[in-house]
Amino acid sequence: EPEVTQTPSHQVTQMGQEVILRCVPISNHLYFYWYRQILGQKVEFLVSFYNNEISEKSEIFDDQFSVERPDGSNFTLKIRSTKLEDSAMYFCASSDRSGTSYEQYFGPGTRLTVT
Amino acid sequence: DAKTTQPNSMESNEEEPVHLPCNHSTISGTDYIHWYRQLPSQGPEYVIHGLTSNVNNRMASLAIAEDRKSSTLILHRATLRDAAVYYCILRGAGGSEKLVFGKGMKLTVNP
């Protein structure tokens, strides 16, 4: 069964450093998302992406964050200058269609630890 | 998105059916009811969704009340692998693509 994959599984970085989290969505999917989950808290939406453009973003997704689909398979989340409060699990998701009657498929996540 | 209310936690026994309730009294006519679950240390996983009629798939069944103000996710035969946090989420037509996760309900399955 096709699945969303994410690399690395765990990333440790120092405050102020740039990190890139990588995702390979399901191959025929066109809609891509990033969510994050701080330890012990809810899963929070960050951004949605379609047709090489951000279609929606949350208040969390400020100028320090960016997303890119550099080729036909990868979808990346970049944090330019990490802060301690960026420590969280980051989940990538994809969907083959838009709309509220369609499901999103999530990857296993990348645990980001900022020291 | 309209709000849902779930118990904080439930326990069930392995190989027995389990009914996970969700209240959504402010649901609108075009809101879909989605269920996701999150196994320990994993990403959320889609389970099932519906609008008005009851739905079945290989993972579970979704029973929707006639007035749509509540729904029940039914796991017909719980296994240890079903131990997870279950999220009931409403998604409104014409609205945002994002999923809005609440605290969910933790299901413990006893062997």
Interface residues (C-beta under 8 A of the other chain):
Chain A: V4 Y31 Y33 Y35 K42 V43 E44 F45 S48 S55 E56 S58 F91 A93 S95 S98 G99 T100 S101 E103 Q104 Y105 F106 G107 P108 G109
Chain B: T30 D31 Y32 H34 Q38 Q42 G43 P44 E45 Y46 H49 L51 Y87 R91 G92 A93 G94 G95 S96 E97 K98 L99 V100 F101 G102 K103
